[in-house]
Amino acid sequence: MSKAYFIGAGPGDPELLTVKGRRLLDSADVVIYAGSLVNPEILKGINAEVYNSASMTLDEITGIILKSVESGKKVARLHTGDTSFYSAISEQIEKLRELNIEYEVIPGVSSAMAGAAILGQELTIPEISQTVIFTRLEGKTPVPETEKLSKLAKHKATMVIFLSAGMIEKVKGELLQGYSEDTPVVIIEKATWKEQKVVRGQLKDIVNLVKDSGIKKTALIYVGESLRASSESLGKESKLYHKDFKHGYRK
């Protein structure tokens, strides 16, 4: 029996697929990709049998994997972004374990990291924020009570909110439970795609920013004081390169 590979496709730009992910994708016999989210440019030039999972159920996806590996074929299950969160690989892996199908997970570049790169900044700034929260607003899929957006907002850490641009009024209301109205926000739609949009402003204006730009989904919402770093000088330095800071590599 062959093996199935779960591959993070990166945020959209085909060149942000990892070298290992690219090699496995190019050598796969069967590719099942998340058609509603993965940039089709990534699939150009491959010789595999290709399936679009956008309309498939979990059992249908598992069935294709089972049939393929039993035939000795290498399967690449291509997911958007990184496989570490919001990728829905856990339930697929459980099915593969039940069927004794060997698998491997190949991480990708998260859209959250790509968005920070687009802004040209770190999300952690000394003395301002040393914590980044990746989260989402509850929708059809609930979130634990202790992880409600309003409760996380009270930490005032840098926050990256997935899968929530379509509920922007509620996002604003929840965030204002912890952040001030003038907290910087950035909304990035389709980070690294050709049709990428970047909108900046303050939390108090976030609803109009999203609606006026026509952003509806496939967008990330960044919130926090650290976001000022890409538009102004904050004068906050880490100890790492300070001339008076000594460590094992610099006396």
Secondary structure, DSSP 8 states (H G I E B T S, - for coil): --EEEEEE-BSS-GGGS-HHHHHHHHH-SEEEE-TTTS-GGGGTT--SEEEEGGG--HHHHHHHHHHHHHTT--EEEEESB-SSSSS--HHHHHHHHHTT-EEEEE----HHHHHHHHHTS-S-BTTTB--EEEEE--SSS---GGG-HHHHHTT--EEEEES-GGGHHHHHHHHTTTS-TT-EEEEEESTTSTT-EEEEEEGGGHHHHHHHHT--SSEEEEESGGGGGGTS------STT-TT--BTTB-
